[in-house]
Amino acid sequence: MNRRAFTKKLMGGLGVVAGLGMASKTSTGALSNLSVDRGGILFKDFVPSGAVDGSNTVFTIPAPHITGSENVIVNGLVYTSNNDYTISDSTITFITPPSRGDILRVQFVSQGVI
């Protein structure tokens, strides 16, 4: 199964996710962070750190991760690297700041335990 197909299956519902890895919920009941170990490959799904206030463009994710494995998702839409954002190490910089209240997620393959 390729990474995109696995991610689609993985994000299909909390019932599936809870059986595969460790997840936590925010106060609103949203899935916050997820780790799934699949045959030695550790998939991560995180809410990046940073203010979603309509003006902030800089967010961070935990490191280390495999460069190029990132999926940056805003309100369910997968953004495109270099068109919508840039990434360097653990810093994501959006070209246009996310709007206040937007829901941000970043999925990536981890190089180690986070």
SERODREN-411883 format. One record per residue: residue in three letters; x, y, z of N, C-alpha, C, O in turn. Coordinates in nm, 4 decimals, m for minus. Layout:
R  residuo        nx        ny        nz       cax       cay       caz        cx        cy        cz        ox        oy        oz
R      ala         X         Y         Z         X         Y         Z         X         Y         Z         X         Y         Z
...
! end
This chain:
R  residuo        nx        ny        nz       cax       cay       caz        cx        cy        cz        ox        oy        oz
R      met    0.0861   m0.1164    0.0000    0.0000    0.0000    0.0000    0.0910    0.1229    0.0000    0.1816    0.1320    0.0828
R      asn    0.0680    0.2186   m0.0924    0.1510    0.3379   m0.0957    0.1124    0.4341    0.0162    0.0091    0.4167    0.0807
R      arg    0.1963    0.5364    0.0392    0.1780    0.6292    0.1513    0.0443    0.7010    0.1451   m0.0218    0.7151    0.2479
R      arg    0.0024    0.7468    0.0279   m0.1233    0.8204    0.0165   m0.2442    0.7310    0.0457   m0.3392    0.7731    0.1117
R      ala   m0.2393    0.6076   m0.0042   m0.3491    0.5146    0.0230   m0.3539    0.4805    0.1711   m0.4618    0.4716    0.2297
R      phe   m0.2361    0.4611    0.2321   m0.2334    0.4326    0.3753   m0.2886    0.5505    0.4553   m0.3663    0.5313    0.5488
R      thr   m0.2481    0.6732    0.4183   m0.2958    0.7926    0.4891   m0.4466    0.8041    0.4773   m0.5143    0.8363    0.5749
R      lys   m0.5003    0.7779    0.3580   m0.6451    0.7861    0.3399   m0.7155    0.6845    0.4296   m0.8158    0.7164    0.4934
R      lys   m0.6628    0.5623    0.4342   m0.7210    0.4601    0.5198   m0.7054    0.4984    0.6667   m0.7983    0.4837    0.7461
R      leu   m0.5883    0.5470    0.7012   m0.5579    0.5865    0.8378   m0.6519    0.6943    0.8881   m0.6989    0.6867    1.0016
R      met   m0.6799    0.7932    0.8072   m0.7607    0.9061    0.8500   m0.9098    0.8813    0.8310   m0.9907    0.9726    0.8478
R      gly   m0.9464    0.7588    0.7965   m1.0861    0.7254    0.7723   m1.1753    0.7353    0.8936   m1.2966    0.7506    0.8789
R      gly   m1.1204    0.7272    1.0115   m1.2033    0.7394    1.1306   m1.1259    0.7051    1.2550   m1.0319    0.6257    1.2505
R      leu   m1.1638    0.7634    1.3645   m1.0934    0.7432    1.4899   m1.0959    0.5974    1.5314   m1.0006    0.5507    1.5937
R      gly   m1.2008    0.5241    1.4996   m1.2063    0.3828    1.5352   m1.0926    0.3050    1.4732   m1.0328    0.2196    1.5385
R      val   m1.0619    0.3338    1.3471   m0.9496    0.2690    1.2796   m0.8194    0.3189    1.3395   m0.7295    0.2395    1.3671
R      val   m0.8084    0.4484    1.3597   m0.6866    0.5089    1.4112   m0.6532    0.4562    1.5498   m0.5381    0.4215    1.5764
R      ala   m0.7509    0.4496    1.6375   m0.7264    0.4081    1.7751   m0.6700    0.2660    1.7811   m0.5945    0.2336    1.8727
R      gly   m0.7052    0.1829    1.6865   m0.6547    0.0469    1.6851   m0.5132    0.0365    1.6334   m0.4484   m0.0664    1.6527
R      leu   m0.4629    0.1404    1.5679   m0.3316    0.1342    1.5059   m0.2233    0.2078    1.5821   m0.1060    0.1723    1.5709
R      gly   m0.2589    0.3087    1.6586   m0.1552    0.3879    1.7217   m0.2056    0.4606    1.8429   m0.3096    0.4268    1.8993
R      met   m0.1304    0.5613    1.8826   m0.1660    0.6410    1.9982   m0.2217    0.7739    1.9504   m0.1611    0.8401    1.8661
R      ala   m0.3357    0.8131    2.0032   m0.3960    0.9389    1.9638   m0.4448    1.0103    2.0881   m0.4695    0.9485    2.1917
R      ser   m0.4584    1.1414    2.0761   m0.5181    1.2186    2.1844   m0.6178    1.3149    2.1238   m0.6117    1.3452    2.0047
R      lys   m0.7103    1.3634    2.2068   m0.8114    1.4563    2.1581   m0.7931    1.5917    2.2240   m0.7490    1.6012    2.3385
R      thr   m0.8280    1.6971    2.1495   m0.8275    1.8315    2.2053   m0.9556    1.8508    2.2844   m1.0405    1.7617    2.2888
R      ser   m0.9698    1.9669    2.3468   m1.0888    1.9939    2.4262   m1.2151    1.9975    2.3410   m1.3253    1.9799    2.3930
R      thr   m1.2002    2.0203    2.2106   m1.3160    2.0224    2.1216   m1.3474    1.8841    2.0679   m1.4442    1.8670    1.9939
R      gly   m1.2664    1.7848    2.1044   m1.2898    1.6482    2.0583   m1.2176    1.6150    1.9289   m1.2326    1.5044    1.8772
R      ala   m1.1386    1.7098    1.8746   m1.0654    1.6847    1.7502   m0.9422    1.5997    1.7797   m0.8821    1.6114    1.8865
R      leu   m0.9056    1.5159    1.6863   m0.7843    1.4358    1.6982   m0.6659    1.5314    1.6944   m0.6550    1.6118    1.6018
R      ser   m0.5762    1.5243    1.7938   m0.4668    1.6210    1.7970   m0.3364    1.5641    1.7422   m0.2814    1.6201    1.6473
R      asn   m0.2857    1.4564    1.7977   m0.1592    1.3994    1.7528   m0.1730    1.2487    1.7438   m0.2438    1.1867    1.8231
R      leu   m0.1046    1.1906    1.6466   m0.1202    1.0485    1.6206    0.0132    0.9894    1.5803    0.0878    1.0501    1.5035
R      ser    0.0437    0.8713    1.6316    0.1619    0.7958    1.5911    0.1169    0.6563    1.5519    0.0428    0.5914    1.6257
R      val    0.1610    0.6106    1.4370    0.1264    0.4765    1.3916    0.2531    0.4070    1.3441    0.3196    0.4545    1.2520
R      asp    0.2863    0.2956    1.4060    0.4035    0.2173    1.3673    0.3569    0.1058    1.2752    0.2842    0.0161    1.3180
R      arg    0.3977    0.1105    1.1506    0.3606    0.0098    1.0516    0.4871   m0.0523    0.9963    0.5474    0.0002    0.9027
R      gly    0.5274   m0.1643    1.0546    0.6432   m0.2369    1.0037    0.7720   m0.1583    1.0115    0.8530   m0.1642    0.9189
R      gly    0.7936   m0.0844    1.1199    0.9162   m0.0076    1.1353    0.9104    0.1318    1.0775    1.0035    0.2097    1.0975
R      ile    0.8038    0.1663    1.0059    0.7859    0.3011    0.9531    0.6880    0.3714    1.0450    0.5765    0.3235    1.0658
R      leu    0.7286    0.4840    1.0998    0.6457    0.5545    1.1957    0.5794    0.6742    1.1283    0.6458    0.7724    1.0952
R      phe    0.4470    0.6652    1.1082    0.3697    0.7737    1.0490    0.3230    0.8657    1.1609    0.2795    0.8186    1.2659
R      lys    0.3317    0.9962    1.1392    0.2908    1.0942    1.2396    0.1860    1.1867    1.1796    0.1895    1.2192    1.0609
R      asp    0.0938    1.2278    1.2639   m0.0080    1.3253    1.2261   m0.0149    1.4249    1.3409   m0.0501    1.3881    1.4531
R      phe    0.0184    1.5507    1.3137    0.0286    1.6513    1.4182   m0.0458    1.7787    1.3836   m0.0635    1.8133    1.2668
R      val   m0.0886    1.8474    1.4880   m0.1339    1.9853    1.4764   m0.0077    2.0687    1.4966    0.0519    2.0631    1.6042
R      pro    0.0350    2.1462    1.3958    0.1584    2.2230    1.4119    0.1426    2.3331    1.5169    0.0325    2.3827    1.5405
R      ser    0.2537    2.3700    1.5790    0.2537    2.4776    1.6778    0.2582    2.6120    1.6069    0.3308    2.6289    1.5089
R      gly    0.1808    2.7071    1.6563    0.1778    2.8424    1.6006    0.0372    2.8978    1.6066   m0.0605    2.8230    1.6052
R      ala    0.0276    3.0288    1.6133   m0.1022    3.0954    1.6230   m0.1723    3.0976    1.4876   m0.1157    3.1430    1.3882
R      val   m0.2962    3.0482    1.4847   m0.3791    3.0538    1.3636   m0.4669    3.1772    1.3801   m0.5818    3.1686    1.4236
R      asp   m0.4093    3.2936    1.3437   m0.4750    3.4209    1.3722   m0.4973    3.5091    1.2495   m0.5404    3.6237    1.2621
R      gly   m0.4682    3.4562    1.1318   m0.4885    3.5327    1.0093   m0.3682    3.6150    0.9677   m0.3673    3.6720    0.8586
R      ser   m0.2651    3.6225    1.0536   m0.1453    3.6979    1.0159   m0.0169    3.6160    1.0303    0.0810    3.6426    0.9606
R      asn   m0.0161    3.5170    1.1197    0.1019    3.4334    1.1397    0.1219    3.3385    1.0223    0.0278    3.2731    0.9772
R      thr    0.2451    3.3316    0.9733    0.2768    3.2404    0.8627    0.3712    3.1278    0.9042    0.3946    3.0357    0.8260
R      val    0.4261    3.1333    1.0265    0.5288    3.0378    1.0681    0.4737    2.9403    1.1724    0.4182    2.9807    1.2746
R      phe    0.4907    2.8115    1.1439    0.4441    2.7039    1.2308    0.5553    2.6016    1.2438    0.6444    2.5953    1.1591
R      thr    0.5508    2.5214    1.3495    0.6544    2.4199    1.3682    0.5931    2.2822    1.3921    0.4831    2.2680    1.4454
R      ile    0.6701    2.1815    1.3499    0.6351    2.0416    1.3767    0.7532    1.9793    1.4485    0.8651    2.0299    1.4400
R      pro    0.7290    1.8695    1.5194    0.8409    1.8021    1.5860    0.9397    1.7473    1.4829    0.9015    1.7115    1.3715
R      ala    1.0646    1.7417    1.5213    1.1673    1.6821    1.4367    1.2199    1.5612    1.5112    1.2005    1.5557    1.6326
R      pro    1.2827    1.4670    1.4512    1.3170    1.4600    1.3102    1.2093    1.3896    1.2280    1.1338    1.3063    1.2781
R      his    1.2052    1.4254    1.1027    1.1144    1.3593    1.0099    1.1867    1.3447    0.8762    1.2879    1.4103    0.8515
R      ile    1.1346    1.2597    0.7923    1.1962    1.2377    0.6617    1.1535    1.3505    0.5684    1.0353    1.3679    0.5388
R      thr    1.2528    1.4263    0.5230    1.2274    1.5399    0.4343    1.1554    1.4934    0.3090    1.1945    1.3949    0.2464
R      gly    1.0508    1.5645    0.2734    0.9720    1.5318    0.1550    0.8543    1.4405    0.1835    0.7738    1.4138    0.0943
R      ser    0.8430    1.3920    0.3071    0.7312    1.3030    0.3403    0.6108    1.3800    0.3952    0.5087    1.3196    0.4282
R      glu    0.6221    1.5116    0.4051    0.5188    1.5924    0.4688    0.3949    1.6090    0.3808    0.4042    1.6241    0.2590
R      asn    0.2795    1.6059    0.4458    0.1530    1.6489    0.3874    0.1029    1.7600    0.4776    0.0742    1.7364    0.5950
R      val    0.0918    1.8813    0.4241    0.0388    1.9940    0.5001   m0.1068    2.0087    0.4587   m0.1380    2.0233    0.3405
R      ile   m0.1954    2.0046    0.5577   m0.3396    2.0024    0.5314   m0.4057    2.1188    0.6043   m0.3871    2.1368    0.7246
R      val   m0.4826    2.1971    0.5303   m0.5568    2.3089    0.5886   m0.7042    2.2894    0.5549   m0.7426    2.2850    0.4380
R      asn   m0.7858    2.2780    0.6590   m0.9297    2.2562    0.6419   m0.9607    2.1388    0.5503   m1.0563    2.1428    0.4729
R      gly   m0.8790    2.0340    0.5598   m0.9025    1.9132    0.4817   m0.8412    1.9142    0.3430   m0.8464    1.8131    0.2729
R      leu   m0.7830    2.0262    0.3017   m0.7206    2.0353    0.1692   m0.5701    2.0193    0.1815   m0.5067    2.0847    0.2642
R      val   m0.5129    1.9320    0.0989   m0.3680    1.9117    0.0996   m0.3038    2.0259    0.0227   m0.3333    2.0479   m0.0948
R      tyr   m0.2150    2.0989    0.0911   m0.1452    2.2111    0.0293   m0.0226    2.1616   m0.0468    0.0272    2.0519   m0.0212
R      thr    0.0255    2.2429   m0.1402    0.1370    2.2075   m0.2269    0.2635    2.2793   m0.1819    0.2663    2.4016   m0.1682
R      ser    0.3689    2.1997   m0.1591    0.4978    2.2560   m0.1206    0.5476    2.3525   m0.2274    0.5339    2.3264   m0.3469
R      asn    0.6046    2.4626   m0.1845    0.6607    2.5696   m0.2667    0.5552    2.6567   m0.3340    0.5875    2.7675   m0.3768
R      asn    0.4309    2.6113   m0.3450    0.3230    2.6970   m0.3952    0.2452    2.7579   m0.2791    0.2151    2.8772   m0.2795
R      asp    0.2132    2.6758   m0.1805    0.1338    2.7196   m0.0660    0.2181    2.7406    0.0594    0.1810    2.8196    0.1463
R      tyr    0.3297    2.6716    0.0695    0.4164    2.6799    0.1869    0.5563    2.6339    0.1513    0.5780    2.5696    0.0486
R      thr    0.6507    2.6680    0.2376    0.7853    2.6116    0.2299    0.8123    2.5432    0.3634    0.7495    2.5747    0.4645
R      ile    0.9058    2.4499    0.3624    0.9406    2.3799    0.4857    1.0918    2.3662    0.4937    1.1584    2.3327    0.3958
R      ser    1.1439    2.3928    0.6123    1.2861    2.3794    0.6380    1.3009    2.3212    0.7774    1.2586    2.3815    0.8760
R      asp    1.3616    2.2031    0.7845    1.3725    2.1300    0.9111    1.2335    2.1139    0.9713    1.1493    2.0448    0.9140
R      ser    1.2085    2.1758    1.0843    1.0783    2.1610    1.1495    0.9923    2.2870    1.1380    0.8920    2.2998    1.2081
R      thr    1.0306    2.3798    1.0502    0.9573    2.5056    1.0341    0.8806    2.5080    0.9029    0.9377    2.4885    0.7956
R      ile    0.7505    2.5320    0.9129    0.6639    2.5480    0.7951    0.6307    2.6955    0.7839    0.5854    2.7566    0.8807
R      thr    0.6529    2.7533    0.6663    0.6186    2.8935    0.6425    0.5174    2.8990    0.5287    0.5481    2.8614    0.4155
R      phe    0.3966    2.9462    0.5591    0.2923    2.9585    0.4583    0.3163    3.0827    0.3738    0.3602    3.1856    0.4251
R      ile    0.2877    3.0734    0.2449    0.2980    3.1879    0.1552    0.1917    3.2904    0.1941    0.2204    3.4097    0.2030
R      thr    0.0704    3.2442    0.2169   m0.0409    3.3268    0.2655   m0.0807    3.2717    0.4017   m0.1013    3.1511    0.4156
R      pro   m0.0918    3.3581    0.5029   m0.1239    3.3046    0.6361   m0.2599    3.2361    0.6403   m0.3551    3.2826    0.5776
R      pro   m0.2692    3.1259    0.7141   m0.3999    3.0628    0.7325   m0.4941    3.1603    0.8033   m0.4507    3.2411    0.8854
R      ser   m0.6214    3.1521    0.7712   m0.7218    3.2399    0.8325   m0.7502    3.1977    0.9756   m0.7324    3.0816    1.0123
R      arg   m0.7945    3.2930    1.0555   m0.8332    3.2639    1.1938   m0.9355    3.1500    1.1928   m1.0337    3.1545    1.1187
R      gly   m0.9116    3.0485    1.2753   m1.0034    2.9365    1.2853   m0.9776    2.8229    1.1880   m1.0409    2.7178    1.1985
R      asp   m0.8854    2.8413    1.0928   m0.8508    2.7302    1.0031   m0.7959    2.6135    1.0843   m0.7349    2.6328    1.1894
R      ile   m0.8181    2.4934    1.0348   m0.7696    2.3723    1.1011   m0.6477    2.3218    1.0248   m0.6577    2.2856    0.9075
R      leu   m0.5336    2.3197    1.0913   m0.4078    2.2782    1.0304   m0.3660    2.1423    1.0835   m0.3806    2.1136    1.2023
R      arg   m0.3136    2.0583    0.9939   m0.2590    1.9273    1.0294   m0.1362    1.9053    0.9416   m0.1297    1.9535    0.8285
R      val   m0.0413    1.8335    0.9942    0.0757    1.7955    0.9169    0.0979    1.6465    0.9397    0.1033    1.6001    1.0536
R      gln    0.1106    1.5728    0.8311    0.1390    1.4294    0.8371    0.2787    1.4085    0.7783    0.3166    1.4721    0.6800
R      phe    0.3536    1.3185    0.8406    0.4880    1.2910    0.7905    0.5352    1.1556    0.8409    0.4744    1.0951    0.9293
R      val    0.6450    1.1097    0.7823    0.7092    0.9867    0.8263    0.8237    1.0275    0.9182    0.9087    1.1087    0.8819
R      ser    0.8240    0.9695    1.0378    0.9214    1.0047    1.1396    1.0512    0.9271    1.1223    1.0516    0.8129    1.0764
R      gln    1.1626    0.9923    1.1607    1.2914    0.9240    1.1624    1.3210    0.8653    1.2983    1.4212    0.7956    1.3148
R      gly    1.2375    0.8915    1.3950    1.2595    0.8407    1.5287    1.1382    0.8631    1.6150    1.0330    0.9044    1.5662
R      val    1.1520    0.8365    1.7410    1.0402    0.8535    1.8346    1.0230    1.0002    1.8668    1.1191    1.0703    1.8987
R      ile    0.8970    1.0466    1.8579    0.8641    1.1863    1.8901    0.7663    1.1853    2.0046    0.7234    1.2913    2.0501
! end
